Amino acid sequence: MNTATQTPAAATSQPPATNGHVNASVTTISGDSIVPSINAPAAANASSIVERVGEPRDVDADIVIPVYNEQEQLAESVLRLMSHLASSQIEGWAYTWQIVIADNASTDDTWPIASRLAAQYPDHVRAVRIAAKGRGRALKLAWGESQAKTVAYMDVDLSTDIAQTGVLIGSLLYGGADVSFGCRLFDESQVVRSAKREFISRTYNGMLRVLLGAAFHDAQCGFKAMTAPAARHLLPYVQDNEWFFDTELLLLAQATNMRMYEFPVHWIEDPGTTVNIPDTVAKDLKGMWRMNGTLNRMRLAAAA
């Protein structure tokens, strides 16, 4: 079957929500409504995970950190996040959690470091090593084997203030959202980054709104989460395995009427980022062209 024509069916929708920065429509995701077609492409091939330290646990939140050649900051970031999560559980927002390090084909000491962290903190950290590069691929595989109620991810540099992790997870567990994600482009957001990166981000997200009808404002902030039912419904249809993964995921969530909670964040650019901006921009443009076709097919199917 040609996976390029596969799209998720829209979930049962309710009247739109208007609380805060909630975008798109409210949806009820329950029972059979979240089960993908039996002919849908597989969300993740388990054989692509070539090594594990630790196993998925039945927790409220799996927080994935996808990494590629991050030996310099991995341990410090994981320990910092773990310390925050352990000390920040307050009544009304408490949740159990596991940090998942998803190493996608690193060639330095990232995997040995990830393995040691998982072995040293087995109750709170596990690690998976993936055979091929790609942040999207790493998230598909790590989320795909999760047993948590919600799945999230954040960048290893912790550019987004981890004090906002409670909002990211709590909006799903307690607020009724299906997808939650940070936005660096709201007026309330506090962002420190170069003028070049700011311009590229605003231009890209403006194109998404004009060309693809995106109702959200920031597709690329590395601070996202969704409920397990939402992940089961969407992941089989996300084709991109790299940086466009985030955009595709949000566009499909919007098209299937999921409730999306986008909130302002505090974010500081990592000056040592290894993102290849020209290459990423080129692939994003190709992804937008492909998604235009996908969304058009979904609209035609809904109108039929």
Backbone torsions as a table, in degrees:
resi	resn	phi	psi	omega
1	MET	NA	137.2	-179.5
2	ASN	-74.6	108.0	-176.4
3	THR	-65.8	-17.3	-179.0
4	ALA	-66.4	-18.9	-179.4
5	THR	-100.5	0.9	-178.4
6	GLN	-81.6	127.3	176.6
7	THR	-137.9	148.3	-179.3
8	PRO	-75.1	146.0	176.0
9	ALA	-74.0	147.4	178.7
10	ALA	-67.8	139.7	176.8
11	ALA	-78.5	167.1	178.8
12	THR	-67.1	123.4	-174.3
13	SER	-102.2	157.1	176.2
14	GLN	-122.4	177.0	178.2
15	PRO	-56.5	146.8	-177.3
16	PRO	-60.0	145.6	175.2
17	ALA	-90.2	151.3	-179.2
18	THR	-128.0	16.4	-176.4
19	ASN	-81.2	123.9	174.9
20	GLY	61.0	-133.6	-179.0
21	HIS	-103.6	35.0	177.5
22	VAL	-70.2	130.7	-179.1
23	ASN	-115.1	162.6	-179.2
24	ALA	63.6	-153.0	-173.4
25	SER	-110.6	161.1	173.0
26	VAL	-75.7	147.9	176.5
27	THR	-139.9	151.6	172.9
28	THR	-101.9	121.6	-179.5
29	ILE	-116.0	98.2	-177.7
30	SER	-153.6	159.0	176.7
31	GLY	56.1	-138.3	-175.1
32	ASP	-70.8	-14.9	-174.8
33	SER	-65.6	-17.5	-177.6
34	ILE	-103.0	2.9	-176.7
35	VAL	-89.4	119.8	179.9
36	PRO	-66.0	161.0	175.1
37	SER	-57.7	146.1	-179.9
38	ILE	-64.1	-20.6	179.7
39	ASN	-92.5	2.7	-179.1
40	ALA	-67.2	151.3	177.7
41	PRO	-63.2	147.9	-178.4
42	ALA	-64.0	140.3	-178.7
43	ALA	-66.8	-38.1	-177.9
44	ALA	-160.5	141.4	176.3
45	ASN	-91.9	112.0	-174.2
46	ALA	-58.9	-26.5	-178.6
47	SER	-68.5	-14.4	177.7
48	SER	-74.7	-16.7	170.9
49	ILE	-87.8	112.5	-171.4
50	VAL	-95.2	-13.8	-179.8
51	GLU	-158.7	145.1	179.3
52	ARG	-135.2	147.2	166.8
53	VAL	-128.2	110.6	-173.5
54	GLY	93.7	165.0	-178.1
55	GLU	-126.9	156.0	176.7
56	PRO	-58.3	142.9	-179.2
57	ARG	-122.4	156.5	178.9
58	ASP	-81.8	86.7	-178.3
59	VAL	-123.9	175.0	177.8
60	ASP	-73.9	-34.7	-174.6
61	ALA	-144.5	127.8	166.3
62	ASP	-97.2	119.3	-179.5
63	ILE	-108.4	106.4	-174.0
64	VAL	-91.5	136.6	171.9
65	ILE	-116.4	102.0	177.9
66	PRO	-77.6	135.0	-175.3
67	VAL	-138.0	147.0	171.5
68	TYR	-142.3	114.9	-179.0
69	ASN	51.2	59.1	-178.0
70	GLU	-119.3	39.6	-176.7
71	GLN	-63.2	-26.4	-175.3
72	GLU	-72.7	-36.7	-173.4
73	GLN	-118.6	-3.2	-174.2
74	LEU	-59.5	-54.0	-175.4
75	ALA	-61.2	-45.8	-178.9
76	GLU	-61.5	-42.4	-178.6
77	SER	-66.9	-43.8	-179.2
78	VAL	-64.8	-43.7	179.6
79	LEU	-65.3	-37.9	178.3
80	ARG	-65.5	-45.0	179.4
81	LEU	-65.8	-42.3	180.0
82	MET	-61.8	-42.0	178.5
83	SER	-62.4	-42.8	179.4
84	HIS	-63.7	-47.2	-178.2
85	LEU	-62.5	-36.2	-178.6
86	ALA	-71.7	-27.3	-174.0
87	SER	-104.0	-6.3	-171.1
88	SER	-107.0	8.3	-179.1
89	GLN	-76.3	112.8	-178.9
90	ILE	-118.5	155.9	-177.5
91	GLU	-57.1	133.8	-178.8
92	GLY	94.2	-21.9	178.8
93	TRP	-128.8	13.3	-176.4
94	ALA	-70.1	143.5	176.2
95	TYR	-156.1	150.3	175.3
96	THR	-87.5	153.6	-170.9
97	TRP	-151.4	162.8	172.6
98	GLN	-144.5	133.0	174.8
99	ILE	-89.9	131.0	-179.5
100	VAL	-118.2	115.3	176.2
101	ILE	-88.5	118.6	-178.6
102	ALA	-110.5	97.2	-178.0
103	ASP	-86.2	113.6	179.9
104	ASN	-101.8	87.0	170.9
105	ALA	65.1	36.9	176.4
106	SER	-62.4	149.4	179.6
107	THR	-112.8	1.0	178.0
108	ASP	-105.6	-149.3	-177.0
109	ASP	-91.2	18.0	-179.1
110	THR	-58.5	-46.8	-177.0
111	TRP	-66.4	-45.2	175.7
112	PRO	-57.7	-38.3	178.7
113	ILE	-67.1	-44.5	178.1
114	ALA	-60.8	-41.1	179.5
115	SER	-63.0	-43.1	179.7
116	ARG	-64.7	-40.9	179.1
117	LEU	-63.0	-42.9	-180.0
118	ALA	-66.6	-37.1	178.9
119	ALA	-72.0	-34.3	-177.7
120	GLN	-77.5	-31.7	-177.9
121	TYR	-125.9	64.1	-172.9
122	PRO	-64.0	-23.3	-179.6
123	ASP	-78.2	-17.6	-173.4
124	HIS	-130.2	-10.8	-177.4
125	VAL	-134.7	136.2	167.4
126	ARG	-133.7	164.0	-175.7
127	ALA	-138.9	142.9	174.8
128	VAL	-129.5	141.9	176.5
129	ARG	-112.4	128.4	-173.8
130	ILE	-111.0	141.6	-170.3
131	ALA	-71.7	-26.0	-174.4
132	ALA	-124.2	155.2	178.7
133	LYS	-71.7	164.3	175.6
134	GLY	126.9	115.6	-180.0
135	ARG	-63.4	-42.3	178.6
136	GLY	-60.0	-42.4	178.6
137	ARG	-61.9	-43.9	-179.7
138	ALA	-60.3	-41.6	-179.4
139	LEU	-70.1	-41.6	177.6
140	LYS	-56.8	-46.0	-176.2
141	LEU	-71.0	-44.9	-179.2
142	ALA	-67.5	-45.6	177.5
143	TRP	-67.6	-34.4	-176.0
144	GLY	-64.1	-27.7	178.9
145	GLU	-103.7	8.2	-178.5
146	SER	-68.2	147.6	173.3
147	GLN	-114.2	13.4	-177.4
148	ALA	-83.2	162.2	176.9
149	LYS	-73.5	-29.4	176.9
150	THR	-135.7	153.4	176.0
151	VAL	-125.5	139.4	-176.8
152	ALA	-138.6	169.4	169.2
153	TYR	-150.2	154.4	172.0
154	MET	-146.3	154.6	-178.7
155	ASP	-71.0	150.0	-175.7
156	VAL	-64.8	-25.0	179.3
157	ASP	-77.1	-5.2	179.7
158	LEU	52.0	42.9	179.7
159	SER	-60.5	-37.8	175.4
160	THR	-80.7	135.9	-178.7
161	ASP	-56.3	117.0	-176.9
162	ILE	-68.6	-11.3	173.7
163	ALA	-63.7	-16.6	179.5
164	GLN	-92.1	5.6	177.6
165	THR	-62.1	-34.1	177.9
166	GLY	-60.5	-39.2	177.0
167	VAL	-67.7	-43.1	-179.0
168	LEU	-57.2	-48.4	-177.5
169	ILE	-84.3	-41.6	-176.1
170	GLY	-63.1	-33.0	179.4
171	SER	-65.3	-23.1	176.7
172	LEU	-87.3	-46.9	-176.2
173	LEU	-73.1	-36.6	-173.1
174	TYR	-119.9	-18.2	-174.4
175	GLY	-99.8	-8.8	176.8
176	GLY	85.9	3.6	178.4
177	ALA	-75.2	154.9	174.8
178	ASP	-96.1	-35.3	179.7
179	VAL	-134.5	134.6	176.2
180	SER	-131.0	146.6	-177.7
181	PHE	-163.4	150.5	-179.4
182	GLY	-80.5	153.6	178.2
183	CYS	-130.3	126.8	179.0
184	ARG	-92.4	-1.9	-172.0
185	LEU	-108.6	0.3	173.4
186	PHE	-73.2	153.4	178.5
187	ASP	-60.2	-31.5	-177.9
188	GLU	-77.6	-14.1	-178.9
189	SER	-69.5	146.5	176.4
190	GLN	-114.6	107.6	-170.5
191	VAL	-126.2	136.2	174.7
192	VAL	-121.5	108.9	176.8
193	ARG	-160.4	168.6	-176.1
194	SER	-68.2	154.5	177.8
195	ALA	-60.7	-34.6	179.6
196	LYS	-63.4	-48.1	-179.9
197	ARG	-65.8	-37.3	178.7
198	GLU	-63.0	-45.2	-179.4
199	PHE	-62.8	-46.1	-179.2
200	ILE	-61.2	-43.8	-178.5
201	SER	-63.2	-47.5	-178.4
202	ARG	-66.7	-36.8	178.2
203	THR	-65.6	-46.5	-178.9
204	TYR	-61.0	-48.7	-177.5
205	ASN	-69.7	-30.4	173.4
206	GLY	-64.2	-39.5	177.4
207	MET	-63.7	-39.4	178.7
208	LEU	-61.6	-40.6	-179.2
209	ARG	-69.4	-43.0	-176.0
210	VAL	-74.9	-45.7	-172.8
211	LEU	-87.3	-32.6	-174.4
212	LEU	-118.4	1.9	176.5
213	GLY	70.4	26.8	179.6
214	ALA	-62.4	132.0	177.8
215	ALA	-93.3	-10.1	177.9
216	PHE	-92.3	172.0	-170.6
217	HIS	-112.9	-26.3	-175.1
218	ASP	-140.4	100.1	-176.1
219	ALA	-78.3	-20.9	-165.3
220	GLN	-109.4	2.5	177.5
221	CYS	-63.4	127.3	-176.6
222	GLY	-81.2	58.4	-176.6
223	PHE	-154.6	84.0	-171.6
224	LYS	-136.1	156.2	177.4
225	ALA	-155.2	160.2	174.8
226	MET	-155.0	161.4	177.4
227	THR	-73.0	159.0	178.2
228	ALA	-60.0	-42.7	176.8
229	PRO	-61.2	-39.6	178.1
230	ALA	-63.3	-41.6	178.9
231	ALA	-63.4	-43.1	179.4
232	ARG	-62.7	-32.8	-178.8
233	HIS	-77.0	-37.9	-171.2
234	LEU	-93.2	-41.9	-170.3
235	LEU	-57.1	-35.4	179.7
236	PRO	-61.3	-17.7	-174.1
237	TYR	-106.2	-7.1	179.3
238	VAL	-79.7	116.2	-174.9
239	GLN	-87.6	-32.2	-173.3
240	ASP	-73.4	139.3	179.4
241	ASN	-110.6	6.5	-176.2
242	GLU	-122.9	-130.3	-171.8
243	TRP	-80.5	-22.7	178.9
244	PHE	-75.1	-9.4	179.4
245	PHE	-47.8	-47.8	-177.1
246	ASP	-59.6	-47.9	-178.3
247	THR	-62.6	-46.4	-179.2
248	GLU	-61.5	-42.0	180.0
249	LEU	-60.1	-46.5	-178.0
250	LEU	-69.1	-38.8	178.7
251	LEU	-63.3	-40.3	178.6
252	LEU	-70.0	-37.8	177.4
253	ALA	-61.9	-43.6	178.8
254	GLN	-64.9	-43.8	-177.0
255	ALA	-65.6	-25.8	179.4
256	THR	-100.0	17.0	171.4
257	ASN	63.4	35.2	175.2
258	MET	-80.5	152.5	179.1
259	ARG	-81.4	120.9	-173.2
260	MET	-116.8	124.2	-179.9
261	TYR	-110.2	111.5	-178.8
262	GLU	-110.0	126.0	-173.2
263	PHE	-131.0	151.4	-179.4
264	PRO	-68.8	145.8	-177.8
265	VAL	-128.7	163.0	167.2
266	HIS	-96.9	124.2	-171.5
267	TRP	-142.5	133.0	179.2
268	ILE	-124.9	125.0	-178.4
269	GLU	-64.5	138.0	174.3
270	ASP	-84.7	113.3	-178.0
271	PRO	-64.8	-17.3	-179.1
272	GLY	-96.2	16.1	-178.0
273	THR	-57.4	143.3	-178.4
274	THR	-104.1	11.4	-179.7
275	VAL	-65.7	128.5	176.4
276	ASN	-85.6	98.6	-171.5
277	ILE	-62.5	-49.3	-179.9
278	PRO	-58.9	-43.2	179.9
279	ASP	-64.6	-42.6	-179.7
280	THR	-64.1	-42.4	179.1
281	VAL	-61.1	-44.6	-179.9
282	ALA	-60.9	-44.0	179.9
283	LYS	-69.7	-34.7	177.1
284	ASP	-63.1	-40.8	179.7
285	LEU	-64.5	-39.9	176.3
286	LYS	-64.5	-40.5	178.6
287	GLY	-64.0	-38.5	178.5
288	MET	-64.2	-40.9	178.4
289	TRP	-61.4	-44.6	179.4
290	ARG	-64.3	-43.6	-177.6
291	MET	-68.1	-27.6	176.0
292	ASN	-60.1	-42.5	177.6
293	GLY	-66.7	-42.2	-179.7
294	THR	-61.8	-46.9	-178.3
295	LEU	-67.0	-36.1	176.7
296	ASN	-63.0	-41.9	178.2
297	ARG	-64.2	-38.3	178.8
298	MET	-65.5	-40.2	178.6
299	ARG	-66.0	-40.1	178.8
300	LEU	-65.9	-40.0	179.3
301	ALA	-65.4	-38.6	-179.7
302	ALA	-68.7	-31.1	-177.9
303	ALA	-83.5	-16.1	-176.7
304	ALA	-71.0	NA	NA
